[in-house]
Amino acid sequence: MISMDDMRCGLVALVGLPNAGKSTLMNAIVGEKVGIISNKPNTTRITVRGVLTEGVNQLVFMDTPGWNRSAKAFDRRLVQQAAGAAAEADIVAILADIGGGAAAFGPDVRELVDQAKQRQQKVVLVVTKIDKLKSKEALLPLLGKLNDWNVDAVVPLAAIKADPHDGQAKGANARKVSGVERLVAELVKLIPDGPWLFPPEQVTDIPLKLRLAELTREQAMRQLHQELPYQIGVITESVEEVEDDDGNVTLIHQQLLVSKEQHKPMVLGNRGQMLKKIGTFSRLEMQKVVGERVRLELHVKVAEKWLEREQWLREMGV
């Protein structure tokens, strides 16, 4: 039994530009899929918390929407959410994708560093995808550009080899090889003394209905193309345990919202095959969360201007 006097706990905000790999990193750290992943920008719309408890230390990660300068009202709302999460953190971990070279340390990333330093927070710069560089020697001059940034730590990470469906690091050594273990060690050095915020076995605080809705939205993001995924929202209407001929099953009713009538047939697909595909992959992920068989009733609803409706946005956690 660990005494409260020995406990250490810190909030870590994962921030960065869209598609920086924040959700993949958090999933690899906590060892469970808590943040959804796709290769499309702005997949993350809500601040998702993931919890890692090891020994006397508890790290509470906040995976935030990607930082961008879009003028769209919905995008500004996401940026405000990311800024709010960053402001309440003990440590701001800023992800910079070095795959593109020195551009990783551009003015947007520098602004995130300066904002955190102004709030007198600890700052860790996480330099991701270093394996994309031609050689290790190419890394040193790039890191040399950070000498005057005055951050508390710089941690290079190789690309995390994660399963595309469950977001888990592949293989027992994946966390070590990618540099995730070193990152955790650096973060632990910086967290303050204090009681844990969550029980040691808890890995996220996202409500079940919202977590299930996010799993379906993830599959829509993966399966659909062009601009359509950005106009999609998912609401979980009900979750209940029922019985069928094979025993207990969790019955889930969801609505998949589209903003235009012409989007509905695109989501349904030929003879409903696209919606069935989205539902099948989502159901498989849901079963990992609820721990038993799932029956998913997924319906498409046309809801014009749903992106502007406060009630629906709140239900989606935005």
C-alpha angles and dihedrals in degrees: 000000000000117000118232087233089064097046123111123192136175139177113230119194114205106208136167145114120309114290093016090135099253096142094045090051095049092048090051092050098049094037096233137079106259100141122055120238136206135146092248121098119253095024087143110072101160135048104256121195122215122186129211118185119184124163109319093339129094122186117192109198122201112203106203136194115269117275113245141150098232116150093216113116093228092050091048088053090055092049090051089053091051091048091051092052092047091051094057096047128106090210129028111207108196116199118212120183105220093187088100094050124233091355086081088076096050128141095279092058092043089052091055090052093048093048092053092047090051088056088051092240128148111259127207118183110210109201105201136199095020088158088074090070116097093236142358088248089065090062098062100065090046092052088046088068088067097062093103096042092088096214123162095236142357115210122186116212131192117218110287111239099223132172106253092224106044100022093231124145109254117241133006093274097045094100092048096045094048093049097248093127091054090050091052090049091052092048093049089057090059104045120104129239113266146111121295118261095211138033111267094249095054117099102177142011098209110130114251096242091051093045091053092047090052091053091057092045088051091057091047089053090050099045103038125069143208117022097325098097091062090059094053130098132174129210124189105218099183144356119195138159114236137164130243134170091288097049133255119009133172110235113207126187117197138173120213107206125211124182099219135045092231090059094062098074089047090057093043094048126192107339090345094298096133094052089046090052092050091048094048095053091042092051091053090054092045091056089060090054100045096035098229143063116305131207110197123200104194122180133179118231128187108224112171115217092002087151087068098046111103096202095055093043090054091050088054091050094246 
